Amino acid sequence: MKIFFRRIHLYLSLLAGVVILITCFTGAVLVFEEEMMHSFNKERYEVTPGTVRKPLSEVIAAVKVAEPKAKIQRIQVFEDPARTIVVSYQGGKKSQAFVNPYTAEVIELYAYKDTFFYTMFALHRWLLGEKIGKMIVGVSTLIFLFIIITGIVLWWPKNKAILKQRLKLKWSAGWKRINHDLHIVLGFYSAIFLFIFAFTGLAWSFDWFNNGIYHVTGSPLKGPKPPSSEYKAGLAPIGCDSAYAVAKGLVKDVKYISLSMPKDSAEAIAISSLGSNPVHESATDMVYLDQYSGKQIGTMAWGERSLGSRVRSTFKPVHVGSIWGMPSKIIALVVCILGVTFPVTGIIMWINRAFKKRKAK
C-alpha cells in the first residue's frame, strides 16, 4: 500500500512542485510585508505629532490639488497620533494619498500595483497570468493537500524505534540521510501548518469553495443590504468632517476609523472601525449614516455578522499568519521557507532512489 502512496506522492509532486515552490517562496516574502513596508518607508506612514489636526475637508482639498481628477472613495484616520491619513481614490495616476494630518501636506501619492510586494502577491495568487494563472495555482493547491496527506501516510512509523528516527534530524549522518531527514522530519512538523495555509488559500481560487463556506455554516451568500439615505429636495450631503465627528461619538477605543463616501445620492456613508483589541485584523464593525442628515441609520458589528461571514473573514488572517500576531507570523515564515525546500529535497530523494536502483541492476 505504501508503494502506491509513494507513487501518488511522487507523481503529484512532480506535477505541481514548481508552483508549490513559487507560492511558498512568495508567501514567505509576504508574511512580514506590512512590517517591511513600514520599516523601509517610515516617512510615508509616520509624522511628527502636532497639536491640532487639520479638518478632513482640507486634507481632501490637498489631495485634489495633487490629483485633480481624483474621486475620493475612502478616508482612513488612525487613532495613533503619529500615523498619516490615508485617502483612497479613483481617477488619478495613483490610487492612494498619504497626508500629514497636522499640515494637510500630501506626503506621497501611492499605488500598490507599482511595488515589489504587489509583484510577489501577483505571483502568489495567479503567477502573473490572470485567470489561467489563478486556475493553475488553485489546482496546484488542491494537489498540494493530497501531497501532504500522502506524505503523512508515508511518514507514519511501524514501531517506536522508527518513530524516534522520524522525529529528529541525524546531523552526523551522510548528506543523503540528512537530505532524507530534512524532507521527512521537517515535513512532518510543518504538515499541519502547510495544510491549513493551503486549505484557506482555496477560498481565493475557487468560487465553489468560497460558496461552500457559507453553505456548510448555513449562512446566506450575501449579507444584509446596507441602509439607504433618505433624500429630500434641497438637501445637501453633510461634509466628511461632520461625518467623522458623528463617527467619533459613536465608536470608541479603536485603532482607526474609515469613512467610505457614497457613490450616489441614495447610498449611506459607511463607517468601518477596528477595535483596539480585535479578534483579528478583519474583525471590523460597521456604522451607516444618512448622507444628508448625518443620523445613524444602521449598524453591523463583527459579532452580528453571519457565521459564514465571520468564518470567511477569518481565512485571510489565518492564511497570512497574522491571526495570533507575531508568534503566528514567525511560524508562517518558517513553514513557508520549509515549503520551498520540500520540492528540492524530494527531487533529490527521487534521484538518489533511481540511481540506487539502476546501480543494483
C-alpha positions in Angstrom: 0.0 0.0 0.0 2.8 2.4 0.8 4.3 1.8 -2.6 1.0 3.1 -4.1 1.0 6.2 -1.9 4.7 6.8 -2.6 4.0 6.8 -6.4 1.0 9.1 -5.9 3.1 11.4 -3.7 5.9 11.4 -6.3 3.7 12.0 -9.4 1.7 14.8 -7.8 4.9 16.4 -6.5 6.4 16.3 -10.0 3.2 17.8 -11.4 2.8 20.7 -9.0 6.2 21.0 -7.4 7.4 24.2 -9.2 4.1 26.0 -8.5 4.2 24.9 -4.8 7.8 26.2 -4.6 6.8 29.6 -6.0 3.7 30.0 -3.8 5.7 29.1 -0.7 8.5 31.4 -1.6 6.2 34.4 -2.3 4.2 33.5 0.7 7.3 33.7 2.9 8.1 37.2 1.4 4.6 38.4 2.1 4.3 37.3 5.7 6.1 40.4 7.0 5.0 42.7 4.1 3.3 45.3 6.4 6.2 45.4 8.8 8.8 45.8 6.0 6.7 48.4 4.2 6.5 50.5 7.4 10.2 49.9 8.2 11.5 50.9 4.7 9.1 53.8 4.2 8.6 55.4 7.6 8.1 58.9 6.0 5.0 57.5 4.2 3.3 56.2 7.4 4.7 58.3 10.2 4.8 62.0 11.0 5.8 64.1 14.0 2.7 64.6 16.0 1.4 68.1 16.2 -1.2 69.7 18.5 -4.2 70.4 16.2 -5.3 68.2 13.3 -6.5 69.8 10.1 -10.1 69.3 9.0 -10.6 66.4 6.7 -12.0 68.9 4.1 -8.6 70.5 3.9 -7.0 67.0 3.6 -9.3 66.2 0.7 -8.6 69.6 -1.0 -4.9 68.9 -0.8 -5.3 65.5 -2.4 -7.4 67.0 -5.2 -4.7 69.6 -5.9 -2.1 66.8 -6.2 -4.6 64.6 -8.2 -7.1 66.9 -9.9 -9.1 64.0 -11.4 -9.3 62.1 -8.1 -12.7 60.9 -7.0 -12.5 60.3 -3.3 -13.6 56.9 -2.1 -12.4 56.4 1.4 -10.6 58.3 4.2 -8.8 56.3 6.9 -7.9 58.1 10.1 -5.8 56.4 12.7 -6.0 57.0 16.4 -2.2 56.8 16.6 -1.2 60.5 16.6 2.0 59.7 14.6 0.1 58.0 11.7 -0.7 59.7 8.4 -4.2 59.8 7.0 -4.8 57.5 4.0 -7.1 58.8 1.3 -8.1 56.2 -1.4 -9.4 57.5 -4.7 -10.1 56.7 -8.3 -9.3 58.6 -11.5 -5.7 59.7 -10.8 -2.3 58.4 -11.8 -2.1 56.6 -8.4 -4.8 55.3 -6.1 -3.8 56.4 -2.6 -2.5 59.6 -0.9 -0.7 59.7 2.4 -1.3 63.0 4.1 0.1 64.7 7.2 -2.9 65.2 9.5 -1.5 68.3 11.1 -0.4 70.2 8.0 -2.6 68.6 5.3 0.6 68.1 3.2 0.4 65.3 0.7 3.5 63.2 1.6 3.2 60.7 -1.1 0.9 59.5 -3.9 1.0 55.8 -4.0 -0.2 52.8 -5.9 0.2 49.2 -4.6 0.5 47.9 -8.1 3.8 49.7 -8.6 5.5 48.0 -5.7 7.7 44.9 -5.4 5.3 43.3 -2.9 2.5 43.5 -5.5 4.6 41.5 -7.9 5.1 38.9 -5.2 1.4 39.0 -4.5 0.5 38.5 -8.1 3.0 35.6 -8.4 1.5 34.1 -5.3 -2.1 34.4 -6.4 -2.1 33.9 -10.2 1.6 33.5 -11.3 1.2 36.9 -13.1 -1.1 35.1 -15.5 -4.6 36.4 -14.6 -7.3 33.7 -15.0 -5.1 31.0 -16.3 -2.5 31.6 -13.6 -5.3 31.7 -10.9 -6.5 28.3 -12.1 -3.0 26.8 -12.1 -2.4 28.0 -8.6 -5.8 26.7 -7.4 -5.3 23.2 -8.9 -1.8 23.1 -7.6 -3.0 24.0 -4.1 -5.6 21.2 -4.3 -2.8 18.8 -5.4 -0.7 20.1 -2.5 -3.3 19.0 0.0 -3.1 15.4 -1.4 0.7 15.6 -1.3 0.6 16.5 2.4 -1.9 13.7 3.2 0.1 11.1 1.3 3.2 12.4 2.9 1.8 11.8 6.4 0.8 8.2 5.4 4.3 7.6 4.2 5.8 9.1 7.3 3.7 7.0 9.7 6.1 4.6 11.5 5.6 0.9 12.2 7.1 0.9 15.6 8.6 3.2 18.4 12.1 2.8 17.1 11.2 4.1 13.7 9.1 6.8 15.3 12.2 8.2 17.2 14.1 8.3 13.9 11.4 10.2 12.2 11.1 12.9 14.9 14.7 14.1 14.9 17.4 15.1 12.4 20.6 13.0 12.3 23.2 15.6 11.5 26.1 13.2 12.0 24.9 11.1 9.0 25.9 11.4 5.4 24.4 14.1 3.1 21.8 11.7 1.6 20.5 10.8 5.1 20.4 14.5 6.1 18.5 15.3 2.9 16.1 12.5 3.7 15.6 13.8 7.2 15.1 17.4 6.0 12.3 16.1 3.9 10.7 13.6 6.2 11.2 15.0 9.7 10.7 18.7 8.9 7.8 17.7 6.6 6.0 16.1 9.5 6.5 19.1 11.8 5.2 21.5 9.2 2.5 19.4 7.6 -0.4 20.7 9.7 0.5 24.3 9.1 1.1 23.8 5.4 -2.3 22.0 5.2 -4.0 25.0 6.9 -2.4 27.6 4.7 -3.2 25.6 1.5 -6.7 24.9 2.6 -7.5 28.5 3.4 -5.9 29.6 0.1 -8.5 27.7 -1.9 -11.1 30.4 -0.9 -9.3 32.8 -3.4 -9.0 30.3 -6.2 -12.4 28.6 -6.5 -15.9 30.1 -6.2 -17.3 26.7 -5.3 -15.0 26.5 -2.2 -15.8 30.1 -1.2 -19.6 29.5 -1.5 -19.2 26.2 0.3 -18.1 28.0 3.5 -21.5 29.7 3.6 -23.3 26.5 2.7 -21.6 24.4 5.4 -22.3 27.1 8.0 -25.9 27.5 6.9 -25.4 31.2 6.1 -26.6 33.3 3.2 -24.1 34.1 0.5 -24.9 37.8 0.6 -25.1 39.8 3.8 -27.9 42.2 4.6 -28.3 45.1 2.2 -26.9 48.4 3.6 -29.5 51.0 4.5 -30.1 53.9 2.1 -30.0 57.6 2.7 -33.3 59.5 2.7 -33.1 62.2 0.0 -35.3 65.2 0.1 -35.3 68.0 -2.4 -33.0 70.9 -1.5 -30.9 68.9 1.0 -27.1 68.8 0.5 -24.9 66.0 1.8 -23.1 66.6 5.0 -19.3 67.1 4.8 -16.7 64.5 5.7 -15.8 66.5 8.9 -19.4 66.3 10.1 -19.5 62.5 9.3 -16.2 62.0 11.1 -17.4 63.9 14.2 -20.5 61.7 14.4 -18.3 58.6 13.9 -16.1 59.7 16.8 -19.1 59.9 19.0 -20.4 56.5 18.1 -17.3 54.3 18.1 -14.8 54.3 21.0 -11.4 52.6 21.7 -10.5 51.9 18.1 -7.3 51.6 16.0 -8.8 53.5 13.1 -12.0 54.9 11.7 -12.6 54.6 7.9 -15.2 56.7 6.1 -16.4 55.3 2.7 -18.1 58.1 0.7 -21.4 57.5 -1.0 -21.2 56.6 -4.7 -24.6 58.1 -5.5 -27.5 60.1 -3.9 -29.1 57.0 -2.3 -26.1 55.4 -0.6 -25.3 55.9 3.1 -21.9 56.9 4.5 -20.3 53.7 5.6 -18.0 53.9 8.6 -15.8 50.9 9.5 -13.6 50.7 12.6 -11.2 48.2 14.1 -11.2 47.9 17.9 -8.0 48.3 19.8 -8.2 44.6 20.8 -9.8 42.9 17.9 -10.4 39.2 17.3 -8.2 39.7 14.2 -7.4 42.3 11.6 -10.6 41.6 9.6 -13.0 41.9 12.6 -14.3 45.3 11.8 -17.5 46.9 12.9 -19.8 48.9 10.6 -22.0 52.0 11.2 -24.1 53.7 8.5 -25.0 57.3 8.4 -27.6 59.1 6.3 -25.5 61.3 4.0 -27.9 64.2 4.3 -28.9 64.3 8.0 -25.8 62.6 9.5 -28.1 60.3 11.6 -27.2 56.7 12.3 -29.4 54.5 10.2 -27.8 51.1 10.7 -25.0 49.1 12.3 -23.3 45.8 11.6 -21.0 44.8 14.4 -18.5 42.0 13.9 -20.4 39.7 16.3 -23.6 40.4 14.4 -22.4 39.0 11.1 -23.5 35.6 9.9 -21.4 32.6 10.9 -20.3 32.1 7.3 -19.2 35.7 7.0 -17.2 35.5 10.2 -15.5 32.3 9.2 -14.7 33.6 5.7 -13.2 36.8 7.1 -11.0 34.7 9.4 -9.4 32.9 6.4 -7.1 35.8 5.5 -5.5 36.3 8.9 -5.1 32.5 9.2 -3.7 32.3 5.7 -1.2 35.1 6.1 -0.2 34.1 9.6 -1.4 37.2 11.4 -4.2 35.5 13.4 -2.1 35.4 16.7 0.2 38.3 16.0 4.0 37.9 15.9 4.2 34.3 17.1 1.9 33.0 14.3 3.7 35.2 11.7 7.1 33.7 12.7 5.5 30.2 12.4 4.1 31.1 8.9 7.5 32.4 7.8 9.4 29.3 8.9 6.8 26.9 7.4 6.8 28.8 4.1 10.6 28.6 3.9 10.4 24.9 4.6 7.7 24.6 1.9 10.3 25.9 -0.6 12.8 23.2 0.4 10.5 20.2 0.2 10.2 20.0 -3.6 14.0 20.3 -3.8 14.8 17.6 -1.1 12.0 15.4 -2.6 13.6 15.5 -6.1 17.0 14.7 -4.6 15.5 11.7 -2.8 13.9 10.6 -6.1 17.1 10.9 -8.0 19.0 9.0 -5.3 16.5 6.1 -5.4 16.6 6.0 -9.2 20.4 5.9 -9.2 20.4 3.2 -6.5 18.0 1.0 -8.5 20.0 1.5 -11.7 23.2 0.6 -9.8 21.6 -2.5 -8.4 20.5 -3.7 -11.8 
